[in-house]
């Protein structure tokens, strides 16, 4: 499994248990995409709670589905957040173009 750098920006709700957080993932064009899911999807250290001081840097689980370069020579990867955890934006987007340095593969 790979992960991409994200930032938990707020606690959304206590329900459904164990709560819901908003995490932003920034693509190669500087667009911040909001992803919503349970705190444990983004953080296994129990740092994301309703009383946490946000923002908090987190790892977003993803899968690398493509590689390439921009015209300026920046190496990029296309990632999907559909696998392994089914994370998506409110409008259902799951693929993002990000700088290769923001992705870590296990």
C-alpha positions in Angstrom: 0.0 0.0 0.0 1.1 3.5 -0.7 0.3 6.7 1.1 0.1 10.4 0.0 0.7 13.4 2.3 -2.6 14.9 3.5 -3.7 17.3 6.2 -6.6 16.8 8.5 -8.2 20.2 8.7 -11.3 19.6 11.0 -13.4 17.3 12.9 -16.7 17.0 11.1 -19.0 14.9 13.4 -19.0 12.5 16.3 -21.5 10.3 14.4 -21.3 7.8 13.1 -18.9 6.3 15.6 -15.9 6.8 15.8 -16.4 10.2 14.2 -15.7 11.8 10.9 -12.8 14.0 9.8 -12.1 16.2 6.8 -8.6 15.7 5.2 -7.3 17.8 2.4 -5.0 16.4 -0.3 -3.3 18.9 -2.6 -2.7 18.0 -6.2 0.2 19.1 -8.4 -1.8 22.1 -9.6 -2.3 23.4 -6.0 -5.9 22.4 -5.8 -6.9 21.2 -2.3 -9.4 18.3 -2.5 -11.5 17.4 0.6 -11.8 13.8 1.6 -14.1 12.6 4.4 -13.8 9.4 6.4 -13.2 7.9 9.8 -10.2 9.2 11.7 -8.6 5.7 11.9 -8.4 5.6 8.1 -5.9 8.5 8.1 -4.2 8.0 11.4 -3.3 4.9 13.5 -1.8 7.0 16.3 -5.2 8.2 17.7 -4.3 11.9 17.2 -7.5 12.8 15.4 -10.3 13.6 17.9 -13.0 16.2 18.3 -10.8 18.2 20.7 -7.6 18.0 18.6 -6.0 21.3 17.4 -6.2 21.1 13.6 -4.5 21.0 11.1 -2.7 17.7 11.6 -0.5 16.1 8.9 -1.6 12.6 8.0 -1.0 9.8 5.5 -3.8 9.1 3.0 -3.9 5.5 1.9 -3.7 5.2 -1.9 -2.6 3.2 -4.9 -0.2 4.5 -7.6 -2.0 4.0 -11.0 0.3 6.0 -13.3 3.6 7.9 -13.6 4.7 10.7 -15.8 6.3 14.2 -16.1 4.9 17.7 -16.6 6.2 19.9 -19.3 8.4 21.7 -16.8 10.1 18.4 -15.9 8.3 17.8 -12.6 7.9 14.0 -12.0 4.3 13.2 -11.1 2.2 10.2 -10.2 -1.5 9.5 -10.6 -2.9 8.0 -7.4 -6.3 6.5 -6.6 -7.8 6.7 -3.1 -10.5 4.1 -4.1 -8.2 1.3 -3.0 -7.5 0.2 -0.3 -10.1 2.2 1.7 -12.7 3.6 -0.7 -11.9 7.3 0.1 -13.4 9.9 -2.2 -14.4 13.5 -2.5 -18.1 14.5 -2.0 -18.5 14.3 -5.8 -17.0 10.9 -6.0 -13.5 11.8 -7.3 -10.8 9.2 -6.4 -7.9 9.9 -8.8 -5.4 12.8 -8.3 -2.2 13.9 -10.0 0.4 14.6 -7.3 4.2 15.3 -7.1 6.1 12.0 -6.8 7.8 13.3 -3.6 4.4 13.4 -1.7 3.9 9.6 -2.1 5.5 6.9 0.0 5.2 3.2 -1.0 5.5 0.3 1.4 
